[in-house]
Amino acid sequence: GVFSPVERAVVSYVDGGVVNDLPVDIARQIGADYVIAISGEGIGRIGSDHGDLYLKPSERLPGLFNFRPEAIANMIALGRRDAQIALKRAHFSPFHR
């Protein structure tokens, strides 16, 4: 993994994305009416339920651990553009399901 586990008492904690990188199932279990899922292209499991609206970057990200201001600005601009395109296609209604 990218991050080392953290030990607290007798429990090891790891990034939740290692087990479930797109926890749509959990959002539905706790009562979400609609789920907008955003993929960060992580390393963990992605189940078959991608939510009601699934956003995935249209271009390869320059590296999620690239914290240079210009890289962050580029990722934000890409996300904004992809979201605007996806939201134009989206139709939400109480009868969606």
C-alpha positions in Angstrom: 0.0 0.0 0.0 0.9 3.7 -0.1 0.3 4.4 3.6 1.6 2.2 6.4 -1.0 0.8 8.8 -1.4 2.8 12.0 -1.5 0.8 15.2 -3.8 2.0 18.1 -4.0 -0.2 21.1 -4.2 -3.7 19.5 -5.9 -2.6 16.3 -4.3 -1.9 12.9 -6.0 0.8 10.8 -5.4 1.2 7.0 -6.9 3.6 4.4 -10.5 2.6 3.8 -9.9 2.7 0.1 -7.8 -0.4 0.3 -10.9 -2.4 1.2 -13.6 -0.4 -0.6 -12.5 2.4 -2.9 -16.1 3.4 -3.9 -18.4 2.6 -1.0 -21.7 3.1 -2.8 -23.1 0.1 -1.0 -22.5 1.8 2.4 -24.1 5.0 1.3 -27.2 3.1 0.2 -27.3 1.1 3.5 -27.4 4.3 5.5 -30.3 5.6 3.5 -29.0 7.7 0.6 -31.7 8.5 -1.9 -29.2 9.2 -4.7 -25.5 8.5 -4.9 -23.1 10.5 -6.9 -19.9 8.5 -6.9 -16.6 10.0 -7.8 -13.7 7.8 -8.7 -10.2 8.9 -7.7 -8.6 6.0 -9.5 -7.5 4.4 -6.3 -6.1 1.0 -5.7 -8.9 -0.7 -3.8 -12.0 -2.7 -4.8 -14.8 -1.0 -6.7 -18.0 -3.0 -6.5 -20.6 -3.4 -9.2 -22.8 -0.5 -7.9 -21.3 2.7 -9.2 -24.1 4.9 -7.9 -26.8 6.8 -9.7 -24.2 9.1 -11.3 -20.6 7.9 -11.7 -17.9 10.4 -12.3 -14.5 9.2 -13.4 -11.7 11.4 -14.7 -11.8 11.6 -18.5 -8.0 11.9 -18.5 -5.3 10.2 -16.5 -4.6 12.1 -13.3 -1.1 13.4 -13.0 -0.6 11.6 -9.7 -2.7 11.8 -6.6 0.3 12.5 -4.5 1.5 15.3 -6.6 0.8 18.3 -4.3 2.4 21.0 -6.5 -0.1 23.9 -6.8 -0.2 23.6 -10.6 -1.0 19.9 -10.5 -3.7 20.4 -8.0 -5.2 23.3 -10.1 -5.2 21.0 -13.1 -6.9 18.2 -11.3 -9.6 20.5 -9.9 -10.2 22.0 -13.4 -10.5 18.5 -14.9 -12.9 17.5 -12.2 -15.0 20.6 -12.6 -15.2 20.1 -16.4 -16.0 16.4 -16.1 -18.7 17.1 -13.5 -20.4 19.8 -15.6 -20.6 17.4 -18.6 -22.0 14.6 -16.4 -24.5 16.8 -14.7 -25.9 17.9 -18.0 -26.7 14.3 -18.7 -28.1 13.5 -15.3 -31.8 13.2 -14.6 -32.9 12.8 -10.9 -36.5 12.2 -10.0 -38.3 10.4 -7.1 -39.1 7.6 -9.6 -35.4 7.2 -10.7 -35.2 3.7 -9.3 
